[in-house]
Amino acid sequence: MSSELIAVGAQIPDAAVFHSGNPEAVGTCALPKKLQTGEFFKGKKVVLVFVPAAFSPTCQEQHIPAFIEHLAEFRSKGVDAILVGAADTVFTMDAWGKQLGAKTDIIMISDPYTEFAKKLGIAFETREGMGPAGLQMGPRTKRAALIADNGIVKWIGVDDKGLNVSSAQSVLSHL
């Protein structure tokens, strides 16, 4: 399923992903909105982070909370937007963002068929099982992060195991 990893210097591919139109309305369902990646990345410095699954242990406890915690540092380095994506539904991503307190500071995106992730080269299938329990969750996205400036990939890091190159500290060191 996974294609070749997008190269540094490449244009961010265009794909439709979804996000919540009401990320600060705690206790309510998402109001889904489409986001076209090709248009969104134009004229902005964007950090894009993908995780295998919302609410999963590493993603929930270490990976994404660090991006929220270091938000001021990202802003001081000229980052206009941080997107966090997964193959989960827009409703799941919205609930996760609300639970983490991401508010409007981080845009939680849903790539349910991994169409954007496939174009980035970070999609995979879990038919063989994932993790110690051998979970089979269908299409997923690798743990990855990239920096794009005006739609051009400036840096990308993919963690095949654990959390290292896609961590908030690693991304900050590449800005």
Residue pairs with C-beta under 8 A, 6 or more apart in sequence:
1 114
1 118
1 123
1 124
1 125
1 139
2 118
2 121
2 122
2 123
2 124
2 142
3 118
3 119
3 121
3 123
4 121
5 120
5 121
5 122
5 156
5 158
6 13
6 119
6 120
6 121
6 146
6 153
6 156
7 153
8 153
8 154
8 155
8 156
9 152
9 153
10 152
10 153
11 151
11 152
11 153
12 37
12 38
12 41
12 148
12 151
12 152
12 153
13 37
13 38
13 116
13 119
13 120
14 36
14 37
14 38
14 39
15 36
15 37
15 38
15 111
15 115
15 116
15 119
16 34
16 35
16 36
16 37
16 115
16 116
17 34
17 35
17 37
17 85
17 109
17 110
17 111
17 116
18 32
18 33
18 34
18 35
18 90
18 109
18 110
18 112
19 32
19 33
19 35
19 90
19 93
19 94
19 107
19 108
19 109
19 110
20 30
20 31
20 32
20 33
20 90
20 93
20 94
20 97
20 108
21 30
21 31
21 32
21 33
22 28
22 30
22 31
22 94
23 30
23 94
23 97
23 98
23 102
23 103
23 104
23 107
23 108
24 98
24 103
24 104
26 98
29 91
29 94
30 90
30 91
30 93
30 94
30 95
32 90
32 91
35 107
35 109
37 116
38 151
40 46
40 81
41 148
41 150
41 151
42 150
42 151
43 150
44 80
44 81
44 149
44 150
45 78
45 79
45 80
45 81
45 147
45 148
45 149
45 150
46 79
46 80
46 81
46 82
46 83
46 147
46 148
46 149
47 67
47 74
47 79
47 81
47 82
47 83
47 145
47 146
47 147
47 171
48 82
48 83
48 85
48 145
48 146
48 147
48 148
49 63
49 64
49 67
49 82
49 83
49 84
49 85
49 144
49 145
49 166
49 171
50 84
50 85
50 86
50 111
50 117
50 120
50 122
50 141
50 142
50 143
50 144
50 145
50 166
51 59
51 63
51 64
51 84
51 85
51 86
51 141
51 143
52 59
52 86
52 130
52 140
52 141
52 142
52 143
53 59
53 86
53 87
53 88
53 137
53 140
54 60
54 86
54 88
54 92
54 93
54 95
54 96
55 92
55 96
55 99
58 143
58 162
58 163
59 86
59 143
60 96
60 100
62 163
62 167
63 143
63 163
63 166
63 167
63 168
64 84
64 100
64 102
64 106
65 100
66 167
66 168
66 169
67 74
67 82
67 84
67 106
67 168
67 171
68 100
68 101
68 102
68 105
68 106
69 168
70 168
70 169
70 172
71 82
71 105
71 106
73 172
74 82
74 171
74 172
74 175
77 172
77 175
78 175
79 175
81 107
82 105
82 106
82 107
83 106
83 107
83 108
83 109
84 93
84 97
84 102
84 106
84 107
84 108
84 109
85 93
85 108
85 109
85 110
85 111
85 116
85 117
85 141
86 92
86 93
86 110
86 111
86 140
86 141
87 110
87 111
87 112
87 113
87 114
87 117
87 123
87 138
87 139
87 140
87 141
88 96
88 110
88 112
89 110
89 112
90 110
90 112
92 110
93 108
93 109
93 110
94 108
96 108
97 103
97 106
97 108
102 108
111 117
111 141
113 139
114 123
114 139
114 140
114 141
117 123
117 141
117 142
120 144
120 146
122 141
122 142
122 144
122 158
123 139
123 140
123 141
123 142
124 139
124 140
124 141
124 142
125 138
125 139
125 140
126 135
126 136
126 137
126 138
126 139
126 140
127 136
127 138
128 136
129 135
129 136
130 136
130 137
130 140
142 158
142 159
142 160
143 158
143 159
143 163
143 166
144 156
144 157
144 158
144 159
144 166
145 156
145 157
145 165
145 166
145 167
145 170
145 171
146 153
146 154
146 155
146 156
146 157
147 153
147 154
147 155
147 156
147 171
147 174
147 175
148 154
154 174
155 171
155 174
157 165
157 166
157 170
157 171
157 174
158 165
158 166
159 165
159 166
164 170
